[in-house]
Amino acid sequence: MRALTESEARVIAVLLAARPDRERERLKQVSVPRSTYHAVRRRAYGEGWLRDRYIPHPVPLGRPFVTFLVARPYADRVDAFTQAVSADDGNVLLWMGAQLAIAVGFYRKAPDGARLAARLERDHSAAPPLAVTVSAEGPTIPVYFDFEGLWCHLAGLEGTLAYPHGLGGGATASPGDESGETGPLTPHQQWAIGELLRRPFTAAAQGRGGHLVGPFGLPFSQRRVMARGWVTHRTLLEPARLPPYQGRAADQVVLISGSPRAGARPELLFSTLTHECRVFPFLFVVGDGRWLLGALGGGGPVGSADPERRAVLPTLREALEGIEILQEAATGFSAPVDHRYERFLAPPVESTSKA
């Protein structure tokens, strides 16, 4: 596998930020010629290094509770485990590794995700799973599959443009909107959201390149639901496919969970990890009794010594107890369910609206 060039590393960084800037602003940020930017962007999507998704706010969808499930399926029950999780009413994501599985579900009621975990244990599909359920109405998921911070650090770039992107929190109204709507989504709003959530998959079925499914040129109704914060455009990294850069690679998926110590503050732990430890979680979930972090590493243990940064494990111990660390090679993961949020919505219908 060849290594990435400096231009490729820079373009990937600005694409991962997924900022709604005009293209000329992106070209200023990335400091490469326009032709190079377009060529690298096409290559990044064509090679599967990046993929775009539209991620909804769970609350407007009527699914205000989000469960993160971490499990170790039994080797002789992998197929049954995969089928049970992917068929679950709330499941939107399932990563399956050789020994480790990660799932995300959106639910109407808080106990629904815990019921799935209990079922998996009862059916002897996996060892007792970890299930962390949070309300998406609050700032409980400050980082949600955001790889920009990690990549900027890996590529030696100063700062980030948009990291971290979270999930949920307060959905905002569009500028100048004084309607104060708080009721159920209208049929047209549901249609607009559905079109966005299905957009990457519709494009793939039509043979359009992944670099063409971003938010530029969207109809007004779809831009409006994005301005409200009901749907966010994101660019995601595929670490198993990405070549190394200057000998560095993010080829290990690391999941860390622990119970917060008295007085522990998630914002302080996040700040210390990113500024002093130089660790940039792609996932951070703040549950009442358990916190969950996901990170990508370069193959060494989490506590590897580095004289230029603060040690990670002692930092984690200051905020968490009962810490569990699970690690597996990124190349071992597949995604039977890959950010499929459209499954909550009614099947698409023909619409004549141009709004």
N, C-alpha and C positions, 0 to 999 in steps of 0.2 A: 504494500500500500504506500503510495507516494505521500509526501508531507504537504501540508497546506502552505501556500505562499503568504507573505505579509499582506498583500492586497486582499486575498481571500479571507484572512483572519479579520481584517478591518470591516469588510462588507458584512460578514456574518454577525459581527458585533452590533452594527447599526440595524440590521434586520431583526435581530433578537429583541431589540428595544421596542419594536412594534409601535413606534410613535406615529401619530397621524400627520406628520410633517409633509409638506410638499416635497417633491423629489429633489428640487434644487437645494433644499435645506439638508436633505440626506447626503447629497454629494459633498456639501461643505463639511459635514460631520465626518465623512469617511475618508476624505482627502485622496481620492483616486479619480482618474479620468472617467467621464461619463460612459464611454464604451467599455471600460474595464468593469465598472459597477454593474452594468447590465449583463455582461458576459458571466461574471461571478454569480450574480443572482440567479440566472437561468441554470447554471451548473449546480449551485447549492440545492435547488429544488429537484433538478433532474437526477442528481446522484443520491437524493434522499437524505441529505444532511439536515435539511430543514423541512417543516411542513406547517401550514397555516390552519388555524382553527378559530371559530367564533365561539366564545365561552359565555354562557348566560349567567346572569345573577339568579341564584336559586329562588329568591323570595317571590319575584313577579311570576315565576312559573308555578307557584303554589307548592314548592318543595323546599321549605326553609331550613331543613336539617340535612347536614352533610356528614356522612360517615366515611372514615378512612380505615380500611381494613388491611392489616399486615398478617400474612399467614405463611406457614410452611406446610404445603400439601404433602400428604404421604405419597411416596413414589408409585405405589400401586393404585392410587386413587386420583391421579392428576386429571384424567379425563372427566371424572365425575365432579371434581372440584371446579374445573373450568366451566362445565355446563351449568352447574348450580349457580355460580356467581354471575356469569354472563346472562343467564335467563332471569335474574332477579329484577323485579319491577323498577328498582331505583338505580341500577348499575349504569355508570357512564364511562368507566375506565377500568381495565384489567390488564395489568402487566404480569406475565407469567415467566418466571425464571426457572432454572434447573432445580433450585431448592427454596425459592422465595417467591411470594405473590403479593402484589399491591393492588388494591381495588378502591374505587371511590363510588359512592352512591348518594343520590339526592332523594330525600324522603319527605313525605307529608308529616309524619310524626316521629318524634325522637327515638322511640323504641324500635323502629323498623330495622335499622341497621344492626342493632344488637341481636335481633331475632335471626338475621342471616348468619352472624357469627356463631350463635348457639346451634343453628341447624347444621353448619359445617362440622362443628365438634360432635354433635349428636350422631351425624351420619358417618363419622370416622373418616371424613375427607381430608382432615388436616389436624395438626396439633392445635391446642387451644389458641385461637387467633387473638390478636390485639385489635380492638375496635374502638376508635376515638370518634365520638359524635359531638358536633358543635352546631350552634345556631348560626346561620349565615347572615342574620340580621345585625350581628355585631362584628367587631374587628378580630375575629377568632382565627382567620386564615390569612395572615399577612403576606404569605408567599405561596403562590399556587402555580407550580410547574413553570417557573420563571428562571431561565438559564442564562440571562444576560450577565449578571454579576459574576457567575462562575467563568463564563467565556472571556469576559474582559480581563479577569485576573490571569487566566490560562494564557491568553495571548499577549499579556504584558501591557495592556492598554490602561491609561489613566482614567479613572472614574467610570460612571455608567450614565446612560441617558434616561432610563425609565425604571430601573430595578429599585424596589421590588413591585411586581404586580401581585395583588392578592385576589381573593374571591369573596364576594358578598360585601357586607358593610352597607352603608347608606347609599341607596340608588339615588342619583341626582336627576333633577329635571333639566331639560334643555334650556339654554339661555332665552330669556324673554317669555318662558312658559309659565303662566300664572294659573293654570287649570287646577293644580293641586290634586290631580287624580290619584286616588288610593284604592279604587275598587278593582275588580277582576279585569284582566286584559280584554279589550274589544276583539272581535273577530279579525279586524284588519291588523291590529297590533300583533295578534298571534300569527297571522300570515307573514308579517314582516320579520318577526323573530325567527319563524320557521325557515324562511328563505335564507336568512343569514346562517343559521346553524347547519343547514344542508349545503350551503354554497361550496365548500371544499370538495364534498363528495359528488355533487352534481358536476362540477368542473372536471373531476377525474373521470367520471363516466362519459363525459363528452370529449375527452381527449385533450382538454386544455391544460397547459402547464400549471404547476403549483404556484409559480410566481405571479399568476394572473388572477388570483382569488382574493387579493387584498381589498381594502375598503374604498379605494379610489373609484369614483364614478358610480357609486351606489344610488339607487332611487331615494327620494326624500324621506319616505316612510321608514326605510331601513337606517338611514343616517340619523333619524330622529330617535329611534329606540336605542341607538348607540350613544347619542348625546345624553340620554336620560341615565345611562349607566346600566341598562338592562342587558346589553350584550357588549362584549369587548373583543376586538380583534387581537389575536396573539400569534406570534411566530414561535414555534417550539423546536427544540434541538433533538436530533436523533443521535445520541452518543455512540451507539453501536456502529453507526455508519461513518462517523466523522473521522477523517484522517488526523494524525497527530500534527502539532504545530511546534516546530523547533524542539522536537523530542519530547514534548509534553502532550499527554492525552488524558481525557476524562473517561477512563474505561472501567470504572468501578462504581456501582450504585451502593450507597451507604444509607441505611435507615437507623435513626437514633430515637429512642423513646425513653421517657423517664417521668417520674412524678415530681411536680414542682415543690421545692423547699419553701418553708414559711418565708414570706416576704419576697420571693423570687418574682422578677418582672420580665416578661417575654421581650419587651422592647430593649431592655438592657442587655439581655443575653444575645439578641440579634445584633445589636450595635457592637458588642465586644467580639463576637464571632467574625463579623465582616471587617471591622476596622483594625483589630489587633491580632486575631488569629488568621485573617485572610481566608476565611471559609465562607462561601456564599451559598446558603441553602437554596435549592430549587423548590423546596416545600417546607412550610412551617405551620403547624396546626396547634392551637392553644386550647386544649380541652380542660374541663374543670379539674380532673384528677390526673391527667396524663397529657404530656406534650409530645409531639411527633415532628421530627426533622428529617428531610431527605437531602442528600448531598451527592455530588459526584467527586470521586477521587482518582488519583493516579496510580492506584495499585498498592500503595503502602498502607500500613495500619493507620487508624484515625489519629492515634497519638504520636505519629512520627515526629522526631525531633527536628526543629528548624530554628537555628539561632536568630533568624530575622523576624520571627513572629511568635506570638504567645502560644503556648501549648494548648491544644484543643481539649483534651480530656479533663485537666484541672479546671478549665473554664466551665465545662459542662457540669462538673461535680459541684461547683459553687451554686448552680441554679437548680439542679435535678438530683434525685436519688432514685435508687432502683433502676439504674440506667441499663438499657439493653441495646446492643449494637449488632446489626445484621448487615452483611456485605456480600455482594455477588458481582461477577463480571457483567458489564453492560451488554456484552455480546450474547449473553445467555438469555436475555429477555426478548419475548415477543409480546405483541399487544392484540389479543383477541378482540378486545373492545377498546377503541382508540379515540377517546374524547367524543363519544357519540351522544350528544345532548339532545339531538332532535327526536330521540325515541319517546320523549314525553309528549310530543305534540301530535295532533291529528295528521293523517297522511296529507301531502300537499294537494291542493286543488287548483284548477286553472283560475287565474285572476286577471281581470281586465283593467284593474286599477293602475294608474301611472303615478300615483301620488308619491 
